[in-house]
Amino acid sequence: MLQTLSVDIRECYLLAEQCRRLAETALTPSAKTDFVDMERRWLSLARNYEFAERLSDFHRTPPEAPPSILAEAPRTAV
């Protein structure tokens, strides 16, 4: 599923663009409203997919090890 996520995101943006174009040429106000609403929903879905992809990438990337406190502490003579 994660491998196809970027493809799904692109598809959502393409469908949103198509809805926008259809809204611009709609013959009735209600059709225009419907196409604008569909565009908004496709964009919302694309953003949700993007968030899921970023979240997945975040969880796959191991965190950097914090620097050791002992390595940073100045040494004192005994």
C-alpha positions as protocol buffer text, in pm:
chain_id: "A"
residue {
  index: 1
  type: MET
  ca { x: 0 y: 0 z: 0 }
}
residue {
  index: 2
  type: LEU
  ca { x: 273 y: 248 z: 91 }
}
residue {
  index: 3
  type: GLN
  ca { x: 440 y: 199 z: -246 }
}
residue {
  index: 4
  type: THR
  ca { x: 127 y: 316 z: -429 }
}
residue {
  index: 5
  type: LEU
  ca { x: 62 y: 612 z: -203 }
}
residue {
  index: 6
  type: SER
  ca { x: 249 y: 863 z: -419 }
}
residue {
  index: 7
  type: VAL
  ca { x: 60 y: 737 z: -722 }
}
residue {
  index: 8
  type: ASP
  ca { x: -265 y: 783 z: -531 }
}
residue {
  index: 9
  type: ILE
  ca { x: -167 y: 1137 z: -433 }
}
residue {
  index: 10
  type: ARG
  ca { x: -94 y: 1228 z: -795 }
}
residue {
  index: 11
  type: GLU
  ca { x: -424 y: 1078 z: -904 }
}
residue {
  index: 12
  type: CYS
  ca { x: -613 y: 1283 z: -645 }
}
residue {
  index: 13
  type: TYR
  ca { x: -452 y: 1604 z: -767 }
}
residue {
  index: 14
  type: LEU
  ca { x: -531 y: 1517 z: -1128 }
}
residue {
  index: 15
  type: LEU
  ca { x: -894 y: 1446 z: -1044 }
}
residue {
  index: 16
  type: ALA
  ca { x: -917 y: 1770 z: -845 }
}
residue {
  index: 17
  type: GLU
  ca { x: -783 y: 1961 z: -1144 }
}
residue {
  index: 18
  type: GLN
  ca { x: -1036 y: 1791 z: -1370 }
}
residue {
  index: 19
  type: CYS
  ca { x: -1318 y: 1889 z: -1134 }
}
residue {
  index: 20
  type: ARG
  ca { x: -1194 y: 2249 z: -1131 }
}
residue {
  index: 21
  type: ARG
  ca { x: -1202 y: 2261 z: -1511 }
}
residue {
  index: 22
  type: LEU
  ca { x: -1549 y: 2108 z: -1517 }
}
residue {
  index: 23
  type: ALA
  ca { x: -1668 y: 2365 z: -1262 }
}
residue {
  index: 24
  type: GLU
  ca { x: -1543 y: 2645 z: -1486 }
}
residue {
  index: 25
  type: THR
  ca { x: -1750 y: 2515 z: -1779 }
}
residue {
  index: 26
  type: ALA
  ca { x: -2054 y: 2395 z: -1582 }
}
residue {
  index: 27
  type: LEU
  ca { x: -2386 y: 2500 z: -1731 }
}
residue {
  index: 28
  type: THR
  ca { x: -2579 y: 2540 z: -1406 }
}
residue {
  index: 29
  type: PRO
  ca { x: -2489 y: 2690 z: -1068 }
}
residue {
  index: 30
  type: SER
  ca { x: -2569 y: 2363 z: -893 }
}
residue {
  index: 31
  type: ALA
  ca { x: -2336 y: 2168 z: -1126 }
}
residue {
  index: 32
  type: LYS
  ca { x: -2061 y: 2422 z: -1063 }
}
residue {
  index: 33
  type: THR
  ca { x: -2112 y: 2388 z: -687 }
}
residue {
  index: 34
  type: ASP
  ca { x: -2097 y: 2010 z: -713 }
}
residue {
  index: 35
  type: PHE
  ca { x: -1772 y: 2016 z: -913 }
}
residue {
  index: 36
  type: VAL
  ca { x: -1612 y: 2267 z: -674 }
}
residue {
  index: 37
  type: ASP
  ca { x: -1716 y: 2045 z: -382 }
}
residue {
  index: 38
  type: MET
  ca { x: -1567 y: 1738 z: -553 }
}
residue {
  index: 39
  type: GLU
  ca { x: -1245 y: 1931 z: -617 }
}
residue {
  index: 40
  type: ARG
  ca { x: -1224 y: 2021 z: -249 }
}
residue {
  index: 41
  type: ARG
  ca { x: -1276 y: 1658 z: -149 }
}
residue {
  index: 42
  type: TRP
  ca { x: -1008 y: 1529 z: -388 }
}
residue {
  index: 43
  type: LEU
  ca { x: -764 y: 1789 z: -252 }
}
residue {
  index: 44
  type: SER
  ca { x: -849 y: 1687 z: 104 }
}
residue {
  index: 45
  type: LEU
  ca { x: -789 y: 1322 z: 23 }
}
residue {
  index: 46
  type: ALA
  ca { x: -455 y: 1407 z: -142 }
}
residue {
  index: 47
  type: ARG
  ca { x: -346 y: 1597 z: 171 }
}
residue {
  index: 48
  type: ASN
  ca { x: -450 y: 1306 z: 392 }
}
residue {
  index: 49
  type: TYR
  ca { x: -245 y: 1068 z: 177 }
}
residue {
  index: 50
  type: GLU
  ca { x: 51 y: 1307 z: 193 }
}
residue {
  index: 51
  type: PHE
  ca { x: 25 y: 1320 z: 572 }
}
residue {
  index: 52
  type: ALA
  ca { x: 11 y: 940 z: 592 }
}
residue {
  index: 53
  type: GLU
  ca { x: 316 y: 914 z: 367 }
}
residue {
  index: 54
  type: ARG
  ca { x: 515 y: 1164 z: 576 }
}
residue {
  index: 55
  type: LEU
  ca { x: 413 y: 989 z: 896 }
}
residue {
  index: 56
  type: SER
  ca { x: 517 y: 654 z: 753 }
}
residue {
  index: 57
  type: ASP
  ca { x: 853 y: 798 z: 641 }
}
residue {
  index: 58
  type: PHE
  ca { x: 903 y: 946 z: 988 }
}
residue {
  index: 59
  type: HIS
  ca { x: 846 y: 610 z: 1156 }
}
residue {
  index: 60
  type: ARG
  ca { x: 1078 y: 429 z: 916 }
}
residue {
  index: 61
  type: THR
  ca { x: 1368 y: 670 z: 975 }
}
residue {
  index: 62
  type: PRO
  ca { x: 1562 y: 573 z: 1287 }
}
residue {
  index: 63
  type: PRO
  ca { x: 1622 y: 865 z: 1522 }
}
residue {
  index: 64
  type: GLU
  ca { x: 1975 y: 993 z: 1562 }
}
residue {
  index: 65
  type: ALA
  ca { x: 2144 y: 878 z: 1877 }
}
residue {
  index: 66
  type: PRO
  ca { x: 2176 y: 1163 z: 2125 }
}
residue {
  index: 67
  type: PRO
  ca { x: 2532 y: 1259 z: 2207 }
}
residue {
  index: 68
  type: SER
  ca { x: 2660 y: 1093 z: 2519 }
}
residue {
  index: 69
  type: ILE
  ca { x: 2653 y: 1319 z: 2822 }
}
residue {
  index: 70
  type: LEU
  ca { x: 2974 y: 1162 z: 2947 }
}
residue {
  index: 71
  type: ALA
  ca { x: 3153 y: 1234 z: 2620 }
}
residue {
  index: 72
  type: GLU
  ca { x: 3067 y: 1603 z: 2649 }
}
residue {
  index: 73
  type: ALA
  ca { x: 3154 y: 1646 z: 3017 }
}
residue {
  index: 74
  type: PRO
  ca { x: 3489 y: 1805 z: 3091 }
}
residue {
  index: 75
  type: ARG
  ca { x: 3734 y: 1571 z: 3256 }
}
residue {
  index: 76
  type: THR
  ca { x: 3865 y: 1665 z: 3598 }
}
residue {
  index: 77
  type: ALA
  ca { x: 4199 y: 1563 z: 3740 }
}
residue {
  index: 78
  type: VAL
  ca { x: 4188 y: 1337 z: 4039 }
}
